[in-house]
Amino acid sequence: MDEDQGPSQIAPQHAPKKTLSSRLNSVKKTFLTKQGILGDYDYGFLLRPNLPFMKKSRQASPFFGLNDKMPVVLALLLGLQHALAMLAGIITPPILMSGTTGVNLPADMQQYLVSTALIVSGILSMIQITRFHIYGTPYYLGTGLISVVGISFSVIPVAQGAFAQMYANGFCPTDADGTKLPCPDAYGALLGTAAVCALIEVLIAFIPPRIMLKIFPPIVTGPTVMLIGIHLIETGFKNWAGGSGPCADATHVAFFDKCPNITAPHALPWGSPEYLGLGFSVFLTIILCERFGAPIMKSTSVIIGLLVGCIIAAATGYFDRSGIDAAPVASFVWVHTFKLTVYGPLVLPVLAVFIICACEAIGDITATCDVSRLEVEGATYESRIQGGVLADGINGILAALMTITPMSTFAQNNGVIALTRCANRTAGYCCCMFLIIMGIFAKFAAALVAIPSPVLGGMTTFLFCAVAVSGIAIITRGVPFTRRNRFILTAGLAIGYGATLVPNYFSNVFSYSGDNKGLQGFLDAIVLIMETGFTVTALVCMILNLTLDEEIEETDEAMVAADEPVAAKGVPTNGQSFDSSRVSPGHEKQV
């Protein structure tokens, strides 16, 4: 079903053009009647908790298709649910990349980046949801589905590795005792490099999806996504114990004897039981929401857990509200700007990030089509894939120009669609509106930046582990565990796991210390790639998958033997050799 088709039909159907009078009547019915405002939807379904002694409704709630009419209140409620479901995923990357694990920006710039991330996500999601036809071509921009976008987690390990390298080689400043100072130029270098590298995803959009998936099949993307999550769990778990900055290091100056530092309210040493308890309160709340929560609570369990943790932290004196008091009332894009440059060593790793984003987009859009009850094959489906990947690439360029790192299509909203049985784009537009409103109110972003590290760590550990599990799901759903595939996964994960667990293993391979900046930048790029586990895994798995021949397994031989009398009817088989030319092509290779 395309965006100009009826709500419950797959085949195109041309509807007569609406007159001005009919449009006004439609607006009147929508906003001035009970049916238009509330409808007959069972709102109790969204709010009814799953308690042992409560009866469960046996009646399924109605399904709202892509362009179905839906009540205004329901559209706002489900839009808010979508926004809350993706809120944690949007705010986490800028907090990590601008904080002590990134470029150590001051609090006002961290608050700006969180605000801008929400605004940009809302604006760029509208591009995906609206879907534009490129004039004079058969191509589209956007999917026309509830395909919301947020900051890609894939860029976080690359950015953290590059920032550490920049502090080590003098690109970023440090003080006399080695403490890292704010380095906005490093963040600008990441943005400039991303704006250029996003062009590769734009080019990928014009490659047929079947060819794209042949080059980057699940055996490549699955372990790659899994290692991204595994790498990030370390940061989340360090925050859970008190912080991932200097206070978590074995050697640090006296100022960081307590986390986040000795001047913070209720500061404690890293790993204190109080910090672990704060993080566990978030983790436990998420589990309780999944077990006993209403549908709207299940899809927003991460945010509810974060809220409970914040309430406990505020009640026990761990909150520092000075940043909230000092923050402006409102913010918008370009309140702060960064000097855009291209950092040579970042080019290859960021190219890998955009290739991964394209592969993820194909899978996410397919899942969105499925839960939206739309076709997952054919010309319309392929045009949605093409438009979605193209929008992802262009969004990457626009995001960098709006001071935000690469964006990608979010998958968690597919769960909201399946849970609420609403694939309507009106709810998607309401989601974008709520994200933009959240971003404009800077006090909201300041409150998010002020969240204590243990509370944030309890949430991000769960979130990052979900990323790793999604990578495992890609492998289990799309990779048969043949001997060949097990070998590819073993070879790819061997180096990838090693680089993730021992990230500085490649630091002393090159000993060049001359004045040739070009050569030094090239060597730094190699080091950055080799020390980023998921890029190594993706490269090894892709090469081996393209070069190793498929093998016939024992199960395949049994299938061939079972088909032999059919394939060679009338030919005696006892004591005679089998003619392999008679085997159907489907059994020669397992694809």
VEXDREN-2710 file (C-alpha; in Angstrom, 1 decimal):
% VEXDREN-2710
k/r/px/py/pz
1/MET/0.0/0.0/0.0
2/ASP/1.5/3.3/-1.0
3/GLU/0.9/6.6/0.6
4/ASP/-1.7/7.6/-2.0
5/GLN/-3.7/4.5/-1.6
6/GLY/-6.6/3.4/0.6
7/PRO/-6.0/2.4/4.1
8/SER/-6.7/-1.3/3.8
9/GLN/-5.8/-2.0/0.2
10/ILE/-2.6/-3.1/-1.4
11/ALA/-3.5/-2.5/-5.0
12/PRO/-3.5/1.2/-6.2
13/GLN/-6.9/2.9/-6.1
14/HIS/-7.4/6.4/-7.4
15/ALA/-9.8/8.4/-5.2
16/PRO/-11.5/11.5/-6.5
17/LYS/-10.0/14.8/-5.5
18/LYS/-11.4/16.5/-2.4
19/THR/-13.1/19.8/-2.7
20/LEU/-12.5/22.7/-0.3
21/SER/-15.9/22.1/1.2
22/SER/-15.3/18.4/1.9
23/ARG/-11.9/19.2/3.5
24/LEU/-13.5/21.8/5.8
25/ASN/-16.2/19.3/6.8
26/SER/-13.5/16.7/7.5
27/VAL/-11.7/19.1/9.8
28/LYS/-15.0/20.0/11.5
29/LYS/-15.8/16.3/12.2
30/THR/-12.2/15.7/13.4
31/PHE/-12.0/18.5/16.0
32/LEU/-15.6/19.4/16.8
33/THR/-17.3/16.0/17.3
34/LYS/-16.9/13.4/20.0
35/GLN/-16.2/10.7/17.4
36/GLY/-13.4/12.8/15.9
37/ILE/-11.8/13.7/19.3
38/LEU/-12.3/10.5/21.3
39/GLY/-13.7/7.9/18.9
40/ASP/-14.8/4.5/20.3
41/TYR/-11.3/3.2/21.1
42/ASP/-10.8/1.2/24.3
43/TYR/-8.3/3.5/26.1
44/GLY/-8.4/1.2/29.0
45/PHE/-6.4/-1.3/26.9
46/LEU/-3.4/1.0/27.0
47/LEU/-3.6/1.7/30.7
48/ARG/-4.8/-1.6/32.1
49/PRO/-1.9/-3.2/34.2
50/ASN/-1.1/-6.9/33.8
51/LEU/-1.8/-8.0/37.4
52/PRO/-2.4/-11.6/38.4
53/PHE/-5.9/-11.1/39.8
54/MET/-7.2/-8.9/37.0
55/LYS/-9.2/-10.4/34.1
56/LYS/-7.6/-9.9/30.6
57/SER/-9.7/-8.6/27.8
58/ARG/-10.3/-11.2/25.1
59/GLN/-11.4/-8.6/22.5
60/ALA/-8.6/-7.3/20.2
61/SER/-8.3/-3.6/19.8
62/PRO/-8.9/-2.2/16.3
63/PHE/-6.0/-1.9/13.9
64/PHE/-5.3/1.6/12.4
65/GLY/-3.8/1.3/9.0
66/LEU/-1.4/3.8/7.3
67/ASN/-4.0/6.4/6.4
68/ASP/-7.0/5.4/8.5
69/LYS/-9.0/8.0/10.3
70/MET/-8.2/8.0/14.0
71/PRO/-9.4/10.1/17.0
72/VAL/-7.3/13.2/17.9
73/VAL/-6.8/12.1/21.5
74/LEU/-5.6/8.6/20.5
75/ALA/-3.2/10.1/17.9
76/LEU/-1.7/12.3/20.6
77/LEU/-1.5/9.5/23.2
78/LEU/0.1/7.0/20.8
79/GLY/2.4/9.8/19.5
80/LEU/3.6/10.5/23.0
81/GLN/4.1/6.7/23.5
82/HIS/6.3/6.6/20.4
83/ALA/8.3/9.6/21.6
84/LEU/8.9/8.2/25.1
85/ALA/9.9/4.8/23.6
86/MET/12.7/6.5/21.6
87/LEU/13.6/9.2/24.2
88/ALA/16.3/7.1/25.9
89/GLY/17.9/6.1/22.6
90/ILE/18.1/9.8/21.5
91/ILE/19.6/11.3/24.6
92/THR/22.2/8.7/25.4
93/PRO/24.7/9.3/22.5
94/PRO/25.1/13.0/23.0
95/ILE/25.4/12.6/26.7
96/LEU/28.2/10.0/26.3
97/MET/30.0/11.7/23.4
98/SER/30.0/15.2/25.0
99/GLY/30.7/14.1/28.6
100/THR/33.8/12.6/30.3
101/THR/33.8/9.6/27.9
102/GLY/33.9/12.0/25.0
103/VAL/35.1/15.5/24.4
104/ASN/34.5/16.9/28.0
105/LEU/32.2/19.8/26.9
106/PRO/30.9/22.2/29.5
107/ALA/27.4/21.6/30.9
108/ASP/25.7/24.3/28.8
109/MET/27.0/22.7/25.5
110/GLN/26.0/19.2/26.7
111/GLN/22.5/20.5/27.4
112/TYR/22.4/22.1/23.9
113/LEU/23.4/18.9/22.2
114/VAL/20.6/16.9/24.1
115/SER/18.0/19.6/23.1
116/THR/19.2/19.6/19.5
117/ALA/19.2/15.8/19.3
118/LEU/15.5/15.8/20.2
119/ILE/14.6/18.6/17.7
120/VAL/16.6/17.1/14.9
121/SER/15.2/13.7/15.4
122/GLY/11.7/15.1/15.2
123/ILE/12.4/17.1/12.1
124/LEU/14.2/14.4/10.2
125/SER/11.6/11.7/11.2
126/MET/9.0/13.8/9.3
127/ILE/11.0/13.3/6.2
128/GLN/10.9/9.5/6.6
129/ILE/7.2/9.5/7.5
130/THR/6.0/11.9/4.7
131/ARG/7.8/10.3/1.7
132/PHE/8.5/12.5/-1.2
133/HIS/8.6/11.5/-4.9
134/ILE/11.7/12.8/-6.6
135/TYR/10.4/14.6/-9.7
136/GLY/11.2/13.1/-13.0
137/THR/12.7/9.9/-11.5
138/PRO/11.3/6.6/-10.2
139/TYR/12.9/7.3/-6.8
140/TYR/11.5/8.4/-3.5
141/LEU/12.8/10.1/-0.4
142/GLY/11.4/8.5/2.8
143/THR/9.4/5.4/3.6
144/GLY/5.9/6.7/4.1
145/LEU/5.7/4.6/7.3
146/ILE/6.2/5.3/11.0
147/SER/9.9/5.2/10.5
148/VAL/11.3/7.4/13.2
149/VAL/15.0/8.3/13.3
150/GLY/17.4/8.9/16.2
151/ILE/21.2/9.1/16.7
152/SER/22.9/5.9/15.7
153/PHE/24.6/3.9/18.5
154/SER/27.1/2.6/15.9
155/VAL/29.0/5.9/15.9
156/ILE/29.6/5.9/19.7
157/PRO/32.5/3.4/19.8
158/VAL/34.1/5.0/16.7
159/ALA/33.8/8.5/18.3
160/GLN/35.1/7.4/21.7
161/GLY/38.2/5.8/20.0
162/ALA/38.8/8.8/17.9
163/PHE/38.5/11.2/20.8
164/ALA/40.9/9.2/22.9
165/GLN/43.4/9.2/19.9
166/MET/43.0/13.0/19.6
167/TYR/43.8/13.6/23.2
168/ALA/46.8/11.3/22.9
169/ASN/48.3/12.9/19.7
170/GLY/47.8/16.5/20.9
171/PHE/44.8/17.4/18.7
172/CYS/42.8/18.0/21.9
173/PRO/44.3/19.8/25.0
174/THR/45.1/18.4/28.4
175/ASP/46.3/20.2/31.5
176/ALA/49.6/19.7/33.3
177/ASP/48.5/16.6/35.3
178/GLY/47.0/15.0/32.2
179/THR/43.3/15.8/32.8
180/LYS/41.4/16.1/29.5
181/LEU/40.1/19.6/28.8
182/PRO/37.0/20.5/26.7
183/CYS/37.7/19.9/23.0
184/PRO/34.8/21.2/20.8
185/ASP/37.1/21.0/17.7
186/ALA/37.1/17.2/18.1
187/TYR/33.3/17.1/18.0
188/GLY/33.4/19.4/14.9
189/ALA/35.8/17.1/13.2
190/LEU/33.4/14.2/13.8
191/LEU/30.5/16.2/12.4
192/GLY/32.5/17.3/9.3
193/THR/33.7/13.8/8.6
194/ALA/30.2/12.4/9.0
195/ALA/28.7/15.0/6.6
196/VAL/31.2/13.8/3.9
197/CYS/31.0/10.1/4.6
198/ALA/27.1/10.2/4.6
199/LEU/27.4/10.4/0.8
200/ILE/28.1/6.6/0.7
201/GLU/24.7/5.8/2.2
202/VAL/23.1/8.1/-0.5
203/LEU/24.9/6.0/-3.2
204/ILE/23.9/2.8/-1.5
205/ALA/20.2/3.8/-1.7
206/PHE/20.4/3.4/-5.5
207/ILE/21.7/-0.2/-5.3
208/PRO/18.9/-2.8/-5.5
209/PRO/18.2/-4.2/-2.0
210/ARG/18.8/-7.8/-3.1
211/ILE/22.4/-6.9/-4.2
212/MET/22.9/-4.8/-1.0
213/LEU/21.9/-7.8/1.1
214/LYS/24.1/-10.1/-0.9
215/ILE/27.2/-8.0/0.0
216/PHE/26.1/-7.3/3.6
217/PRO/24.0/-10.3/4.6
218/PRO/23.0/-11.2/8.2
219/ILE/26.2/-13.1/8.7
220/VAL/28.0/-9.7/8.4
221/THR/25.6/-7.3/10.0
222/GLY/24.5/-9.6/12.9
223/PRO/27.9/-10.0/14.6
224/THR/28.7/-6.3/13.8
225/VAL/25.6/-5.0/15.6
226/MET/26.2/-7.5/18.5
227/LEU/29.8/-6.2/19.1
228/ILE/28.6/-2.5/19.0
229/GLY/26.3/-3.3/21.9
230/ILE/29.0/-5.3/23.8
231/HIS/31.4/-2.5/23.4
232/LEU/29.0/0.0/24.8
233/ILE/28.0/-2.1/27.8
234/GLU/31.4/-1.3/29.4
235/THR/30.6/2.4/29.4
236/GLY/27.1/1.8/30.8
237/PHE/28.4/-0.5/33.6
238/LYS/31.1/1.9/34.6
239/ASN/28.4/4.6/34.9
240/TRP/26.3/2.2/37.0
241/ALA/29.2/1.9/39.5
242/GLY/29.6/5.7/39.7
243/GLY/30.9/7.1/36.5
244/SER/33.0/6.4/33.4
245/GLY/35.2/9.4/33.6
246/PRO/38.6/9.9/35.4
247/CYS/37.1/8.7/38.8
248/ALA/36.8/5.2/37.3
249/ASP/40.5/5.0/36.3
250/ALA/43.0/3.2/38.5
251/THR/45.3/6.2/38.6
252/HIS/43.8/9.7/38.8
253/VAL/44.4/13.0/40.6
254/ALA/42.9/13.7/44.0
255/PHE/40.1/15.8/42.5
256/PHE/38.6/12.6/41.2
257/ASP/38.9/10.5/44.3
258/LYS/35.1/10.5/44.4
259/CYS/32.6/10.2/41.5
260/PRO/32.0/12.3/39.6
261/ASN/34.4/14.5/41.5
262/ILE/34.9/15.6/45.1
263/THR/32.8/18.8/44.7
264/ALA/29.7/16.9/43.6
265/PRO/26.7/16.6/46.0
266/HIS/26.9/13.3/48.0
267/ALA/30.0/12.2/46.1
268/LEU/31.2/8.7/46.9
269/PRO/34.1/6.5/45.7
270/TRP/33.6/4.6/42.5
271/GLY/31.9/1.2/43.0
272/SER/30.1/2.3/46.3
273/PRO/27.1/0.2/47.2
274/GLU/24.9/3.3/47.2
275/TYR/25.7/3.8/43.5
276/LEU/25.1/0.2/42.6
277/GLY/21.8/0.4/44.4
278/LEU/20.7/3.5/42.5
279/GLY/21.4/1.8/39.2
280/PHE/19.7/-1.4/40.3
281/SER/16.5/0.6/41.2
282/VAL/16.3/1.6/37.5
283/PHE/17.0/-2.0/36.3
284/LEU/14.4/-3.5/38.7
285/THR/11.8/-1.0/37.6
286/ILE/12.2/-1.9/34.0
287/ILE/11.7/-5.6/34.8
288/LEU/8.6/-4.8/36.9
289/CYS/7.1/-2.7/34.1
290/GLU/7.6/-5.6/31.7
291/ARG/5.9/-8.1/34.1
292/PHE/3.1/-6.1/35.6
293/GLY/2.8/-2.9/33.5
294/ALA/0.1/-1.8/31.1
295/PRO/0.9/-1.8/27.4
296/ILE/1.8/1.8/27.5
297/MET/4.2/1.1/30.4
298/LYS/5.9/-1.8/28.6
299/SER/6.8/0.2/25.6
300/THR/8.2/3.0/27.8
301/SER/9.7/0.9/30.6
302/VAL/13.2/2.3/30.1
303/ILE/12.0/5.9/30.6
304/ILE/9.8/4.9/33.6
305/GLY/12.9/3.1/35.1
306/LEU/14.9/6.3/34.5
307/LEU/12.2/8.4/36.2
308/VAL/12.1/6.2/39.3
309/GLY/15.8/6.3/39.6
310/CYS/15.8/10.1/39.3
311/ILE/13.2/10.4/42.0
312/ILE/15.2/8.2/44.4
313/ALA/18.4/10.1/43.6
314/ALA/16.7/13.5/44.2
315/ALA/15.2/12.3/47.5
316/THR/18.6/11.1/48.7
317/GLY/20.6/14.1/47.7
318/TYR/22.5/13.0/44.6
319/PHE/21.1/15.6/42.2
320/ASP/23.0/18.7/41.3
321/ARG/20.4/21.2/40.1
322/SER/22.8/24.1/39.5
323/GLY/22.9/23.2/35.7
324/ILE/19.1/23.2/35.6
325/ASP/18.8/26.6/37.3
326/ALA/21.4/28.1/34.9
327/ALA/19.9/26.6/31.7
328/PRO/17.9/28.9/29.4
329/VAL/14.1/28.4/29.1
330/ALA/14.3/27.6/25.4
331/SER/16.9/26.3/22.9
332/PHE/17.1/25.5/19.2
333/VAL/19.4/24.4/16.5
334/TRP/22.7/26.4/16.0
335/VAL/22.6/28.1/19.4
336/HIS/26.1/26.6/19.6
337/THR/28.1/25.8/16.6
338/PHE/31.3/23.7/16.0
339/LYS/34.1/24.2/13.5
340/LEU/33.6/21.6/10.8
341/THR/36.7/19.7/9.6
342/VAL/37.5/16.3/8.1
343/TYR/39.7/14.2/10.4
344/GLY/41.5/11.7/8.2
345/PRO/41.7/8.8/10.6
346/LEU/38.0/8.9/11.1
347/VAL/37.0/8.6/7.4
348/LEU/37.2/4.8/7.0
349/PRO/35.5/3.9/10.4
350/VAL/32.7/6.5/9.7
351/LEU/32.2/5.0/6.3
352/ALA/31.7/1.6/8.0
353/VAL/29.1/3.2/10.3
354/PHE/27.0/4.5/7.4
355/ILE/27.2/1.1/5.6
356/ILE/25.9/-0.5/8.8
357/CYS/23.2/2.1/9.1
358/ALA/22.1/1.3/5.6
359/CYS/21.9/-2.4/6.4
360/GLU/20.0/-1.7/9.6
361/ALA/17.6/0.5/7.8
362/ILE/16.7/-2.3/5.3
363/GLY/15.9/-4.7/8.2
364/ASP/14.0/-2.0/10.2
365/ILE/11.9/-0.9/7.3
366/THR/11.0/-4.5/6.4
367/ALA/9.9/-5.1/10.0
368/THR/7.9/-1.8/10.0
369/CYS/6.1/-3.0/6.8
370/ASP/5.4/-6.3/8.4
371/VAL/3.9/-4.9/11.6
372/SER/2.0/-2.3/9.6
373/ARG/0.4/-5.1/7.5
374/LEU/1.9/-3.9/4.3
375/GLU/3.6/-6.0/1.6
376/VAL/7.2/-7.1/2.1
377/GLU/8.0/-7.8/-1.5
378/GLY/7.4/-6.3/-4.8
379/ALA/7.9/-2.8/-6.4
380/THR/6.2/-0.8/-3.7
381/TYR/8.2/-2.5/-0.9
382/GLU/11.5/-2.0/-2.8
383/SER/10.7/1.7/-3.3
384/ARG/10.1/2.0/0.4
385/ILE/13.6/0.5/1.0
386/GLN/15.2/2.8/-1.5
387/GLY/13.4/5.8/-0.1
388/GLY/14.2/4.9/3.5
389/VAL/18.0/4.3/2.9
390/LEU/18.2/7.5/0.8
391/ALA/16.5/9.5/3.5
392/ASP/18.9/7.9/6.1
393/GLY/21.9/9.1/4.0
394/ILE/20.5/12.7/3.5
395/ASN/19.5/12.8/7.1
396/GLY/23.1/12.0/8.0
397/ILE/24.3/15.1/6.1
398/LEU/21.5/17.3/7.4
399/ALA/22.1/16.1/11.0
400/ALA/25.8/17.0/10.8
401/LEU/25.0/20.5/9.5
402/MET/22.6/20.7/12.5
403/THR/25.5/19.8/14.9
404/ILE/24.3/16.2/15.5
405/THR/26.1/12.9/14.7
406/PRO/24.8/10.3/12.2
407/MET/21.1/9.4/12.4
408/SER/19.6/6.0/11.7
409/THR/16.1/4.4/11.6
410/PHE/15.0/3.3/15.1
411/ALA/13.7/-0.3/15.5
412/GLN/12.1/-0.1/18.9
413/ASN/9.1/1.8/17.5
414/ASN/8.1/-1.4/15.6
415/GLY/7.3/-2.9/19.0
416/VAL/5.0/0.1/19.8
417/ILE/3.2/-0.5/16.5
418/ALA/2.7/-4.2/17.2
419/LEU/1.6/-3.6/20.8
420/THR/-0.9/-0.7/20.1
421/ARG/-2.0/-2.0/16.6
422/CYS/-1.5/1.5/15.2
423/ALA/0.5/2.0/12.1
424/ASN/-1.1/5.4/11.3
425/ARG/1.1/8.2/10.2
426/THR/-0.9/10.7/12.2
427/ALA/0.6/9.1/15.4
428/GLY/4.0/9.4/13.8
429/TYR/3.6/13.1/13.2
430/CYS/2.4/13.6/16.8
431/CYS/5.6/11.8/17.9
432/CYS/7.7/14.2/15.9
433/MET/5.8/17.2/17.4
434/PHE/6.4/15.9/21.0
435/LEU/10.1/15.4/20.3
436/ILE/10.5/18.9/18.9
437/ILE/8.6/20.4/21.9
438/MET/10.8/18.4/24.4
439/GLY/13.9/19.7/22.6
440/ILE/12.9/23.4/22.5
441/PHE/12.4/23.5/26.3
442/ALA/16.0/23.6/27.4
443/LYS/15.2/23.0/31.1
444/PHE/14.0/19.5/30.1
445/ALA/17.4/18.8/28.4
446/ALA/19.2/20.3/31.4
447/ALA/17.4/17.9/33.7
448/LEU/18.4/14.9/31.5
449/VAL/22.1/16.0/31.6
450/ALA/21.9/16.4/35.4
451/ILE/20.9/12.8/35.9
452/PRO/23.5/11.1/38.2
453/SER/25.8/8.6/36.4
454/PRO/24.6/5.5/38.4
455/VAL/21.0/6.2/37.3
456/LEU/22.0/6.8/33.7
457/GLY/24.2/3.6/33.9
458/GLY/21.3/1.4/35.0
459/MET/19.3/2.6/32.0
460/THR/22.1/2.5/29.4
461/THR/23.4/-0.9/30.4
462/PHE/19.9/-2.3/29.7
463/LEU/19.7/-0.3/26.5
464/PHE/23.1/-1.3/25.2
465/CYS/22.5/-5.0/26.0
466/ALA/19.3/-4.7/23.9
467/VAL/21.5/-3.6/21.0
468/ALA/23.7/-6.7/21.5
469/VAL/20.6/-9.0/21.7
470/SER/19.3/-7.5/18.4
471/GLY/22.5/-8.5/16.8
472/ILE/22.1/-12.0/18.1
473/ALA/18.6/-12.0/16.7
474/ILE/19.8/-11.0/13.3
475/ILE/22.2/-14.0/13.3
476/THR/19.7/-16.5/14.6
477/ARG/17.0/-15.5/12.1
478/GLY/19.1/-15.1/9.0
479/VAL/22.2/-17.4/9.4
480/PRO/21.9/-21.2/9.2
481/PHE/24.6/-22.7/11.5
482/THR/26.5/-24.7/8.9
483/ARG/30.1/-25.5/9.3
484/ARG/31.0/-22.7/6.8
485/ASN/29.0/-20.1/8.6
486/ARG/30.3/-21.1/12.0
487/PHE/33.8/-20.7/10.7
488/ILE/33.1/-17.2/9.3
489/LEU/31.5/-16.1/12.6
490/THR/34.4/-17.6/14.6
491/ALA/37.1/-15.9/12.5
492/GLY/35.3/-12.6/12.5
493/LEU/34.4/-12.5/16.2
494/ALA/37.9/-13.7/17.3
495/ILE/39.6/-10.5/16.4
496/GLY/36.5/-8.4/17.0
497/TYR/36.0/-9.7/20.6
498/GLY/39.7/-9.3/21.2
499/ALA/39.8/-5.7/20.0
500/THR/36.7/-4.9/22.1
501/LEU/38.1/-6.4/25.3
502/VAL/41.7/-5.1/24.8
503/PRO/41.1/-1.9/22.8
504/ASN/44.8/-0.7/23.0
505/TYR/46.3/-3.9/21.6
506/PHE/47.3/-2.2/18.3
507/SER/48.7/1.0/19.8
508/ASN/52.4/0.0/19.6
509/VAL/52.4/-1.6/16.1
510/PHE/53.6/1.6/14.3
511/SER/56.6/3.5/15.7
512/TYR/56.6/6.4/13.2
513/SER/57.2/9.8/14.8
514/GLY/58.2/12.0/11.9
515/ASP/56.8/15.3/10.5
516/ASN/54.8/13.7/7.7
517/LYS/51.2/14.5/8.9
518/GLY/49.7/12.6/6.0
519/LEU/51.5/9.4/6.8
520/GLN/50.8/9.9/10.5
521/GLY/47.1/10.4/9.8
522/PHE/47.0/7.2/7.6
523/LEU/48.7/5.2/10.3
524/ASP/46.3/6.6/12.9
525/ALA/43.3/5.5/10.7
526/ILE/44.6/1.9/10.6
527/VAL/45.1/1.9/14.4
528/LEU/41.6/3.3/14.9
529/ILE/40.0/0.7/12.6
530/MET/42.0/-2.2/14.2
531/GLU/41.1/-1.1/17.7
532/THR/37.3/-0.8/16.8
533/GLY/36.1/-4.3/17.2
534/PHE/32.9/-4.2/15.1
535/THR/34.7/-2.7/12.1
536/VAL/37.2/-5.6/12.1
537/THR/34.5/-8.1/12.5
538/ALA/32.5/-6.6/9.6
539/LEU/35.5/-6.6/7.3
540/VAL/36.6/-10.2/8.1
541/CYS/33.0/-11.6/7.9
542/MET/32.3/-9.8/4.6
543/ILE/35.6/-11.0/2.9
544/LEU/35.1/-14.6/4.1
545/ASN/31.5/-14.7/3.1
546/LEU/32.3/-13.6/-0.4
547/THR/35.3/-15.9/-0.9
548/LEU/34.4/-19.2/0.9
549/ASP/32.4/-21.6/-1.1
550/GLU/29.1/-23.0/0.2
551/GLU/29.3/-26.6/1.4
552/ILE/26.8/-29.4/1.3
553/GLU/26.0/-30.5/4.9
554/GLU/24.9/-33.9/6.0
555/THR/21.3/-32.7/6.2
556/ASP/21.6/-31.5/2.6
557/GLU/22.9/-35.0/1.5
558/ALA/19.9/-36.6/3.1
559/MET/17.6/-34.2/1.2
560/VAL/19.5/-35.1/-2.0
561/ALA/19.1/-38.8/-1.3
562/ALA/15.4/-38.4/-0.7
563/ASP/15.0/-36.6/-4.0
564/GLU/17.1/-39.0/-6.0
565/PRO/14.3/-41.3/-7.2
566/VAL/12.3/-38.3/-8.3
567/ALA/15.3/-36.6/-10.0
568/ALA/16.4/-39.9/-11.7
569/LYS/13.1/-41.7/-12.3
570/GLY/13.6/-45.1/-13.8
571/VAL/17.4/-45.1/-13.2
572/PRO/18.6/-48.0/-10.9
573/THR/20.6/-46.7/-7.9
574/ASN/21.9/-49.9/-6.3
575/GLY/25.5/-50.3/-7.0
576/GLN/25.6/-47.4/-9.5
577/SER/27.1/-44.0/-9.2
578/PHE/24.8/-41.1/-8.7
579/ASP/24.6/-38.5/-11.5
580/SER/25.0/-35.1/-9.7
581/SER/23.8/-33.3/-12.8
582/ARG/20.3/-34.5/-12.0
583/VAL/20.2/-32.8/-8.6
584/SER/18.0/-29.8/-8.5
585/PRO/20.0/-26.5/-8.2
586/GLY/18.4/-25.8/-4.9
587/HIS/20.3/-28.6/-3.2
588/GLU/23.7/-27.9/-4.7
589/LYS/24.3/-25.0/-2.3
590/GLN/22.7/-23.8/0.8
591/VAL/22.2/-20.1/0.6
END
